[in-house]
Amino acid sequence: MADMLKQDFDCTMFTQSPTDYQLHEAEPICPVRALPADNSKFGLFLDQLQGDEIVVLDNYFYDTDYQRLIKRKGCRLICIDDMHDKHFVADAIINSAPNLDASIYDIVPNTQLHLGLDYIMMRREFWQATRSTYEDSQRHSIFVCFGGSDEHDLTYRACKVLLESTDLSINAVIGGHYQGFEHLQSLDATRLSIHCNLAASEMVNLMHQAIFAVVPLSTTFYETCCTRTPVITGYNADNQLGMAQSEINNRMSCNLGYLLDNFESKLQNAISQLTDDKKQAMVQMQQQYMSDTTNNFRTLFTNITMTERKYFGSASQEQAKADLIELLDLRENPFHPLVFLTAPECCEIGKNVSIGFLSEIHARGSKVIIKDNCDIAGFVSINVADSHKRCIGLSDSIEKGPITLEENVFVGSHCFIGKNTHIGHHSVVAAGTIIVDGGVIPPYSLIKGNPAKVYQGYYQR
């Protein structure tokens, strides 16, 4: 990405404990600043921010709270994400997997989604390679690469099958963290060449020599497609599953599906069916889908730089509302803009339910069920979690338990309803009541006080 943007932006890369190879690749493009591998890296990075930067986060451990800390610095924030497993408060999200449904993301209203193959990030050498053509007569080998660590040793397993099934030479590319080097060396050295930590230009050269390639559905797959090389591929990690499903439609490759399931037999079968017509068809689809995306990224970053958003100083009431929702990290809900719903996927809320101003429902880690026709006033807290014992050292964990409000329950203002509470239908929780571990409360009850006292059958007709 920095290589795409460096003509227009002053880029700096922060990474934990960079290897010599990473430094060698990155330093010609932008400065690299090393961070420690422990959790102190999060605070140290925040200390570097002045508030006028565009921050790009690219890893799975940047949770919602950390995103919020960066935003509070005044920075613009872009998240590169392919897991969509958290709530995002970023200004923009980039996911290059094709054919994505935007509804998979839990975002604040002003987050822009930049999804699909128009936002693939690759090094300059691979975009330049999109101008190449596939000439079978000029290719004489097979390209194999399964990433830097390849924990399932698919490199060895693929090379073994290829040596047994073809008479072609093989170029296997491995990374510095690959643990199966000696195992790989035991194969036929007259036909197998092993390469480690190659530069992008060297990767392109080997791909251009390949009649076909065997790679996973990762960035390496798209890099290979840029060189107009037929590909046998598949997925071996959760974050590749979406790409695998999309690639079935895009047909830029021979897709083996899940690589850890009968890999050798599926690969051997794919090789036997890889006709010249199939290879040409793959290349044609690569030419259709894969093109230089540099200008798309320049436009994205330029627009984010030019769009200045000021909290509570907006030009319109609608924009001010959107700014407030973003600032407070509010989830969309059908009740009130200032109702806080944490982990809505853990909530079941029925029909004709009213929830008032600044009430909050925290359901993460358990379950909150609110059935039909319930009326919950403002400033009410419904919380499945209780951390007081952990706080004072009596427990190592947060206690959690489900909460249920049956049909037609009224909850007055400023109440707290805690874990392990089941309130029967047609009951009333008086204003200011505190319920902790309330157990099963019968229908038609009045519950009031601190601590709560239950008056069973109070509203029984």
C-alpha positions, 0 to 999 in steps of 0.5 A: 500500500505504501508503494501505491501511495508514496507519491502523494503521502508521507508513509511510515510503517510500524511493525513489531520485531521486523525481520531482516527480510521485511526491512529489506523489502520495506525500507526502499519504499518508506521508513520502518519503525520497530515496535516490541512484540509484547502488549506495550506496542499498543501504547507506544504506537498511540504515543507517536500519533499527533492527530493529523494522520491517516492510520491504517491497521492491518492485523486481527488483534486491533479490537474496537476499543483500540480503534476508538483510542486512535479516533480519539486522537483525532486521526482518520482510521482505515482498517484492513479486514477479512474476518468481519468479527468485531464492531468497527468505528473506522472511517473506512474498511478495506476487504479485497475478497470478491462478491462480499455482502456489506451487511456482514460488517458491524459498523458505525453509520459513517464508515465507508466500505471498500470491498472487492477486487478493486481494492487488492493491494499488491507490490508494483512488480505484480501490477506491471506483470498484468501486461504480460500474456500467457505463452505456453511455449515459453514456460517450462516449470511449476511454481509452488508457494504456500506462504512464509510459515506453511504450518501444514507443510503443503509445500512438501506435500504438493512438490511430492505429488508434482514430482510423481505426476509430471516430468517438469521442474519445480520452483518452490518458494518458502519463507523464513519461518518455514519449518520443513526445509530438511524434509523438502530437501529430501525430494529430487534435487535435480528437478526441485529448486528451493527459493527463500525470501524472494523479492517481488521481481524474482517472484514474478520471474519464476511465475512467468516461467511456470506452466501452472502454479500451486498456491493457496487462496491468499495474496499469493494467489492474486499475485500469481493471477497478475502474471497470467499464470494458470493456478491450482488453489484452495483454502486452508485458513478461515480468512480464506473461506470467502475468497474460496466461495467467490473464486468458484464464480470467478473461475480464475483457477482450478479450486480444490476447496479445503486443502487439508481434506484429501489434498494429495488426491485432489491435487493429482486429479486436478493436474490430470484434468488441466488441459490447454483449454482450461488453462487458457480459460483461467488466463482469460478470467484473470485478464477480466478481473485483475487490473492495477488498483493503484488509482483506487487507493489514491482516490480513497486516501485523498477523499478521506483527507479532504473530508473533514468531520467535526463532532457537534459542529456539523452543517446539518442536524442529520450530520450532527446526529451521525457524528454523535452516534459515531463518537459514542459508538452506538449500534443501530437499533429500532428504539432510540438513537441513544440506546446502547446495545452491546452484542446484539447477536446475544439479544432476542427482543420481541415485537412492540418493545419500547426502550428509552433514552440512555438505557443499556443492554449488555448481553455479551457472553450470555443471553438477554431475552425481552419478549413482546410488549415490554416497556423499558424506561430511560436510564435502565441498565440490563447487564449479564456480567458482574465483575465485582469479585474479580475486581477485589480478588475473590475470582479470576473471571467475570461472572455471567448469567442470562436475563429474561423479561417475559411478555408485558413487563414494565421497567421503570427509570433508573433500574438495574437488572443483573444476571440470572434473573427471569421476570414473569409476564405482566410484572412491574419493576418500580423505578430505582429498583436494583435486581441482582441474581433475582432468580425466577420471579413469578408473573404479575409481580411487583418488584421494588427497592434496593435490594429488590423485594418481590410482591408476588401476585400484586397485579393478579386480577 
